[in-house]
Amino acid sequence: MSQFNAMTLVHKLKEQLNTQYVNVEDESDGCGAKFSATIVSEQFVGKSLLEKHRLVNKALAEELKEIHAFSQKTYTPEEWEKVKPQEEPEE
């Protein structure tokens, strides 16, 4: 069992990528092995999808050694404004 949870990953992504929005969900019934993330950062501007995912993977390098499944959706703030209504419920 891993020593981190969704909030640990959120804090790390905020710190490493200076995110405007980040949401991480534990989809593994609490065992910490499967996560999905939605990440919005200015650092993604001008980057390809692969480059965005590499930035996230680098930020979470240590954690990804223990995570079995990690899916990510990465957006620039401008892209996020266009997809936000269908991606995330308003809180």
N, C-alpha and C positions, 0 to 999 in steps of 0.2 A: 504494500500500500504506500502511496506517495505521501510526502510530508507537506504538500501544498494543495490549495484548492482554487476555485475560480477567482476568488478575491485576490489571492496571491498573484495570479497571472495578470489580473486587471492592473494591480499596482505596478508590477514590473513593466507592463506595456506602456502605462502612462509615463513612467519614469524614463524609459528607454526611447520612446517614440514621440513624446510630447503630444499625446493624442487629444483630439477635440472630443471624441466619443469613443468609448470602448465598452463592449459587453462580452463577457465570457460565460458560457453555460457549461456546467458539468453534466454530461449526458451518460455518465457511467454508473449511475445509482450510488454516487458517493465514494467510489473507490479511487477516483482521481486518475483514471486511465484514458478517458475519452472526453475531449472538450471541443466546443465550437466557439468561434470568436468573430465578432464584427468590430473592425478597427478603422477609425477615421483619423488621419494625420496629414499635416502639411508636408511631412517628409515624403509622402507618396506622390506629390506633384511632379509630373514629368517622367514618372517611372512606369515601366511595363508591369503587368500582373506578376510576372516571375520576379522582377526586382523588388516589388512590394512584399511578396511572400518571403523572399530572402531576408529582407530587413526584419520581418517579424520572427523568422526562424533564428536569426542571429540574436535578437533580443531575448529569446526564450531558449537559447542553446542548452543550458543546464537542465531546464525543466523538460524539454523535449526528449531527453535521454530516458525519462521514466514514463512519458505519456505514450500510449499505444496508438491513439488516433487523435489527430488535431486538424480540424477543418477551419478555414479562415476566409472571411470576406473582407477585403481591404478597399478603402475608398479615400479619395481626396475629399476635403470639405465640400468642394463644388459637386463632385459626383454624389456625395452623401445627400445633399439637398434634393437631388433628383430622385433618389431611390428610397429615401427615409420613410415616406408614407407606407410603402408596401413591405419594407424590411422590419421595422420595429414599431410595436404599439406605443402610442403616446402614454407617458406615465404622469 
